[in-house]
Amino acid sequence: MWRHAQSWEADRGGAAAEAYIPLSFAPGEAYQFDWSHEIVLLDGVTVTVKVAHMRLCHSRMFFVRAYPRETQEMVFDAHDRAFSFFRGACTRGIYDNMKTAVDAIFIGRDRRYNRRFAQMCGHYLVEPEACTPASGWEKGQVENQVGLVRERFFTPRLRFKTLEDLNGWPADKCVSYARTHRHPEQGERAIWDVFEEERASFIP
């Protein structure tokens, strides 16, 4: 009986691990945040930059900005610039367990957030939500965005004089992509059209 119970539990556990639940989001409900690293040429020198990605879960509108590192100050700057770009913020932010945000991981989704990170979220009236460790699918939209941005924005390798020059370029690309690509769930509408409608739900 004990062996049967163990076998049943193993089978059930494997099935649960493979299950996929589609997620849908109301306008203004949530965004996802992540980092990637990209290789560029700045003033003739090959360097690796860290790229902050933010994606609105409802409209799929996104924002990217490059930084020299992933420090907490750069996390804050990325949020400030993204919310300015979107002209508001969602009520919930979905993150991985990055060290600049999370001090301790407890059972389930319980976290102790870094004091300064929590203050930033409080300033924007955003409720942070950290993913389960090793469960990237919980912020799958922004995970997929990393690959899209790498392929469409950073290939072939970008060449700019300064990092500031570089960052003037992807913001325009975000807008042009949104204007010319269909929303995956509202196929008759462009991402930009859904985004403009979503703005009415933002926290100003």
C-alpha positions in Angstrom: 0.0 0.0 0.0 2.8 2.4 0.9 4.6 1.7 -2.4 1.3 2.3 -4.3 0.8 5.6 -2.5 4.3 6.7 -3.4 3.8 5.8 -7.0 0.4 7.6 -7.1 1.9 10.7 -5.6 4.8 10.7 -8.0 2.4 10.3 -11.0 0.2 13.1 -9.7 3.1 15.4 -9.0 4.5 15.0 -12.5 1.1 15.7 -14.0 0.7 18.8 -11.9 4.2 20.1 -12.9 3.3 19.8 -16.6 -0.1 21.5 -16.3 -0.5 24.9 -18.0 -3.2 27.4 -17.0 -3.7 30.3 -19.5 -3.6 33.7 -17.9 -5.8 36.6 -18.8 -5.5 40.1 -17.4 -7.9 43.0 -17.1 -6.8 46.5 -18.4 -4.4 48.1 -16.0 -4.2 45.0 -13.8 -0.5 43.9 -14.2 2.8 44.3 -15.8 5.8 41.9 -15.9 9.4 43.0 -15.4 12.7 41.3 -16.3 16.3 41.8 -17.4 18.3 40.5 -20.3 21.9 41.1 -21.5 22.7 42.2 -25.0 26.0 42.8 -26.8 26.4 46.2 -28.6 29.1 48.5 -29.9 29.5 51.7 -28.0 32.1 54.2 -29.4 33.7 51.3 -31.3 34.1 49.1 -28.2 32.1 45.8 -27.8 30.3 45.8 -24.5 27.5 43.9 -22.8 24.6 46.0 -21.6 21.8 45.0 -19.3 18.3 45.7 -20.7 15.3 46.3 -18.5 12.1 45.0 -20.0 8.6 45.9 -18.9 5.5 44.5 -20.5 1.8 45.4 -19.9 -0.1 42.1 -19.5 -3.4 43.2 -21.0 -2.4 45.2 -24.1 1.1 43.6 -24.6 2.6 47.1 -24.9 6.3 47.0 -23.8 9.2 49.2 -22.9 12.9 48.5 -22.9 16.0 50.5 -21.8 19.7 49.6 -21.6 21.9 50.1 -18.5 25.5 49.3 -17.7 24.5 47.1 -14.7 21.4 45.7 -12.8 21.8 47.8 -9.7 18.8 48.8 -7.5 19.1 52.4 -8.7 18.8 51.2 -12.3 15.7 49.1 -11.4 14.2 52.3 -10.0 15.1 54.4 -13.0 13.7 51.7 -15.4 10.4 51.8 -13.6 10.3 55.6 -13.6 11.0 55.8 -17.3 8.6 53.0 -18.1 5.7 54.5 -16.2 6.4 57.9 -17.9 6.5 56.1 -21.3 3.1 54.4 -20.5 1.8 57.5 -18.8 0.7 55.6 -15.7 1.2 52.3 -13.8 -0.7 49.1 -13.3 -1.9 48.0 -9.9 0.3 44.9 -9.8 3.9 44.1 -10.8 5.1 40.6 -11.5 8.8 39.9 -10.9 11.3 37.0 -10.5 13.1 36.9 -7.2 15.8 39.4 -8.1 18.1 40.3 -5.3 17.5 44.0 -5.8 13.8 43.4 -4.8 13.6 40.3 -2.6 15.5 39.8 0.7 13.9 36.5 1.7 11.7 33.8 0.1 9.2 32.0 2.3 6.6 29.4 1.7 4.4 29.9 -1.4 4.4 33.5 -2.6 5.3 35.0 0.8 8.3 37.3 0.4 10.2 39.9 2.4 10.9 42.7 0.0 13.8 45.0 0.2 12.8 48.2 2.0 13.8 50.5 -0.8 12.1 48.4 -3.4 8.9 48.3 -1.3 9.0 52.0 -0.9 9.3 52.4 -4.7 6.2 50.1 -5.2 4.4 52.1 -2.5 5.2 55.4 -4.3 3.6 54.1 -7.5 0.8 52.3 -5.6 1.9 49.0 -7.2 1.5 45.6 -5.4 4.6 43.5 -6.1 4.2 39.8 -6.8 7.3 37.5 -7.0 7.2 34.3 -9.1 7.7 30.8 -7.7 11.5 30.1 -8.0 12.3 28.3 -11.3 8.9 29.0 -12.7 9.6 31.4 -15.6 6.2 30.7 -17.2 4.6 32.8 -14.5 5.9 35.8 -16.3 6.0 34.2 -19.7 5.0 37.3 -21.6 8.1 39.2 -20.7 10.3 36.1 -21.0 9.1 35.8 -24.6 9.6 39.5 -25.1 13.3 39.1 -24.3 13.8 36.9 -27.3 11.7 39.1 -29.6 13.6 42.2 -28.6 16.9 40.5 -29.1 16.0 39.3 -32.6 14.2 42.4 -33.8 16.0 45.3 -32.0 19.5 44.1 -31.2 20.2 42.0 -34.3 22.4 42.8 -36.2 24.6 44.2 -33.5 23.8 47.9 -32.7 26.4 50.6 -33.0 26.1 53.9 -31.1 28.4 56.5 -29.7 27.0 56.4 -26.2 24.5 54.5 -24.1 22.2 57.5 -24.1 22.2 57.5 -27.9 21.4 53.8 -27.9 18.4 54.4 -25.6 16.8 56.9 -27.9 16.4 54.1 -30.4 14.5 51.2 -28.7 11.7 53.5 -27.4 10.8 54.4 -30.9 11.0 50.8 -31.9 8.6 49.8 -29.2 6.0 52.3 -30.5 6.5 51.3 -34.2 6.2 47.6 -33.3 3.0 48.2 -31.3 1.4 50.2 -34.2 2.2 47.5 -36.8 1.5 44.2 -35.0 -1.8 42.6 -34.0 -2.8 41.9 -30.5 -2.6 38.1 -29.9 -6.1 37.9 -28.4 -7.8 40.8 -30.2 -6.5 39.9 -33.7 -8.5 42.6 -35.5 -6.7 45.4 -33.4 -3.2 46.5 -33.2 -1.3 46.4 -29.9 -1.1 50.2 -29.9 -4.9 50.5 -30.1 -5.5 48.2 -27.1 -2.7 50.0 -25.2 -4.4 53.4 -25.8 -7.6 52.0 -24.4 -5.8 50.5 -21.5 -4.3 53.8 -20.5 -7.7 54.8 -19.0 -7.2 52.2 -16.3 -3.8 53.3 -15.2 -2.8 54.7 -11.8 -1.6 58.2 -12.9 
